[in-house]
Amino acid sequence: MNVDVDAPLVERVKRGDTRAFEMLVVKYQRRIERLIGRMVRDVDLVQDIAQESFIRAYRAIPQFRGDSAFYTWLYRIAVNTAKRTLMQLKRDPLVTEAALASRDDDDETSRVENELSDGETPESILASKQIAAAVNAAIEALSEDLRRAISLREIEGLSYEEIADLMNSPIGTVRSRIFRAREAIAERLRPMLDARTGGRW
């Protein structure tokens, strides 16, 4: 059986405890907003889509069976909500080809051509490449344990349980490593993103 640190809170929500859901929102809001921010270029939409994602999750939580970790389930809801919102708005180009492409699609040339054909400017593609390079550099600067944990989670898409098995570590240690890795990457990116605040995405 999967071990999910959020399971007690989820059970409380199912029993009608709205405070428990508020705790889950507080815990994951920034992470969900960062996820949506990678998909949506209109920064004004990020919070709206995040809020809608949490509303959808709250309504659907009675059906959550715990087959995956709560965050994995919430992640899928947020991605689907972002895609649905963008399709409804039909405001191209809001979604990068890279964000919606499969994880296996690493053909940089076709990706750039797609982005250009969708109305992207060379400047915004360059900025995206700079951010991608900064992320890669931040990952490379991590310790071996942190780098392996974040790669298995974000690149391979494995669950915390699967990573714990692979790394022969307690799941709490895996969660801690992934959290520290994300914080280190965010710290490296913050100056670059702050410099672009208010600019065109």
C-alpha positions in Angstrom: 0.0 0.0 0.0 1.3 3.4 -0.9 2.4 5.6 2.0 1.1 9.2 1.5 1.8 11.8 4.2 -1.3 13.7 3.1 -3.6 10.7 3.6 -4.7 11.8 7.1 -5.6 15.2 5.8 -7.4 13.8 2.8 -9.5 11.5 5.1 -10.4 14.6 7.2 -11.6 16.4 4.1 -13.7 13.4 3.1 -15.4 13.7 6.5 -16.3 17.3 5.8 -13.3 19.1 7.5 -12.8 22.1 5.3 -9.8 23.3 7.4 -8.0 20.1 6.4 -8.4 21.1 2.8 -7.2 24.6 3.5 -4.0 23.1 4.9 -3.5 21.1 1.7 -4.0 24.3 -0.3 -1.4 26.2 1.8 1.0 23.3 1.4 0.7 23.0 -2.4 -0.4 26.4 -3.7 3.0 27.7 -4.7 4.0 24.4 -6.3 0.8 24.2 -8.3 1.2 27.9 -9.4 4.8 27.2 -10.5 3.5 24.2 -12.5 0.8 26.2 -14.2 3.3 29.1 -14.7 5.4 26.7 -16.9 2.4 26.1 -19.1 0.8 29.5 -19.3 2.4 32.6 -20.6 -0.3 35.0 -19.3 0.8 35.4 -15.7 -2.5 36.9 -14.8 -4.1 33.5 -15.5 -1.9 31.5 -13.2 -3.7 32.2 -9.9 -7.1 31.8 -11.5 -6.2 28.4 -12.9 -4.6 27.4 -9.7 -7.8 28.4 -7.8 -10.0 26.5 -10.3 -7.7 23.4 -9.9 -8.2 23.4 -6.1 -11.9 23.8 -6.5 -12.1 20.9 -8.9 -9.9 18.8 -6.5 -12.2 19.7 -3.6 -15.3 18.6 -5.5 -13.6 15.4 -6.7 -11.9 14.4 -3.4 -14.7 11.9 -2.4 -13.6 9.9 -5.5 -9.9 10.0 -4.6 -8.9 6.4 -3.7 -5.3 7.0 -2.8 -3.9 4.9 -5.7 -1.3 7.6 -6.1 0.0 10.3 -3.8 -2.4 13.2 -3.3 0.0 15.6 -5.0 0.3 13.4 -8.1 -3.5 13.4 -8.3 -3.6 17.2 -7.8 -0.9 17.7 -10.4 -3.0 15.9 -13.0 -6.0 18.0 -12.1 -4.0 21.2 -12.4 -2.5 20.2 -15.8 -5.9 19.3 -17.2 -7.5 22.5 -15.8 -4.8 24.6 -17.4 -5.2 22.8 -20.8 -9.0 23.1 -20.6 -8.9 26.8 -19.7 -6.5 27.7 -22.5 -8.6 25.8 -25.0 -11.7 27.7 -23.9 -10.0 31.1 -24.1 -8.4 30.3 -27.5 -5.7 32.8 -26.8 -2.8 31.5 -28.7 0.0 31.2 -28.1 -0.4 30.7 -24.3 0.9 27.1 -24.1 4.4 26.3 -25.1 4.8 23.3 -27.3 7.5 22.1 -24.8 5.1 22.1 -21.9 2.4 20.0 -23.6 4.8 17.7 -25.6 5.4 14.3 -24.3 8.3 13.8 -22.0 10.1 11.8 -24.7 9.9 14.6 -27.2 13.4 16.1 -27.1 13.6 17.2 -30.7 14.8 20.8 -30.1 14.5 21.8 -33.7 10.9 20.8 -34.2 10.0 22.4 -30.9 11.5 25.7 -31.9 9.8 25.6 -35.3 6.5 24.8 -33.6 6.9 27.8 -31.2 7.9 30.1 -34.1 4.9 29.0 -36.2 2.7 29.7 -33.2 3.7 33.3 -33.2 6.7 33.1 -30.8 9.4 35.7 -31.2 13.1 34.8 -31.3 13.6 36.9 -28.1 11.1 34.9 -26.1 12.5 31.6 -27.4 16.0 32.8 -26.4 14.7 33.7 -22.9 13.1 30.2 -22.6 16.3 28.6 -23.6 18.2 30.7 -21.0 15.8 29.5 -18.3 16.1 25.9 -19.4 19.9 26.2 -19.3 19.6 27.7 -15.8 17.5 24.8 -14.6 20.0 22.3 -16.0 22.8 24.2 -14.4 21.0 24.3 -11.1 20.3 20.5 -11.3 24.0 19.8 -12.1 25.1 21.9 -9.1 23.0 19.6 -6.7 24.5 16.9 -4.6 24.3 13.4 -6.2 21.4 12.3 -3.9 19.4 15.5 -4.6 20.1 15.4 -8.3 19.0 11.7 -8.6 15.8 12.2 -6.6 14.6 15.3 -8.5 15.5 13.7 -11.9 13.5 10.5 -11.0 10.6 12.6 -9.9 10.4 15.4 -12.5 12.0 13.8 -15.5 11.1 10.1 -15.1 7.8 10.9 -13.5 8.2 8.2 -10.8 6.1 8.3 -7.6 7.8 8.9 -4.2 7.3 5.3 -3.3 9.1 4.1 -6.5 11.9 6.6 -5.9 12.2 5.4 -2.3 12.6 1.8 -3.5 15.1 2.7 -6.2 17.2 4.8 -3.8 16.8 2.4 -0.9 15.8 5.3 1.3 12.8 6.1 3.6 10.1 8.0 1.8 10.5 10.9 4.2 14.1 11.3 3.1 13.0 11.2 -0.6 10.4 13.9 0.0 13.0 16.0 1.8 15.6 15.6 -1.0 13.1 16.6 -3.7 11.9 19.6 -1.6 15.5 20.8 -1.1 16.3 20.3 -4.8 13.2 22.3 -5.9 14.1 25.1 -3.5 17.7 25.2 -4.8 16.5 25.3 -8.4 13.9 28.0 -7.6 16.6 30.1 -5.8 18.8 29.9 -8.9 15.9 30.9 -11.2 14.4 33.7 -9.1 16.7 36.5 -10.2 16.1 35.6 -13.8 12.3 35.4 -13.5 12.1 38.6 -11.4 14.0 40.4 -14.1 11.3 39.4 -16.6 8.3 40.3 -14.4 5.9 42.5 -16.3 7.6 41.5 -19.6 6.2 39.5 -22.4 6.1 35.8 -21.9 
